[in-house]
Amino acid sequence: MDNCLFCKIINKEIPSEFIYEDDLCVAFNDIKPKAPTHVLLVPKKHIDSIMTLEEEDRDIVSHLVYIAKKIAEDKGLEGYQLKFHVGEKGGQEIFHLHLHLLG
């Protein structure tokens, strides 16, 4: 997606410091944090939203959740929130699926 902010970050067209990267996703700190720890986990494959998630991509969501757990452990978080905003009416602002880790 040519105009997708997260695709540009993933493709390193926009500088960002990844705190995690593998074949399926990247993770980086939110530029407008809503908590002392606010990490975004973003799949490398462009998927607009949970609403448009296809059967073939369902493992991506579980991968994001698992990596969020690992990052939370690495940061020593004793409790945290995992959030998906789904659709404009659900608060989604960037239409590239992503998971918020807040702690």
Helices and strands as residue ranges (DSSP letters): H 5-10, E 18-21, E 25-29, E 38-43, G 50-52, G 55-57, H 58-74, E 81-83, G 88-90, E 99-102
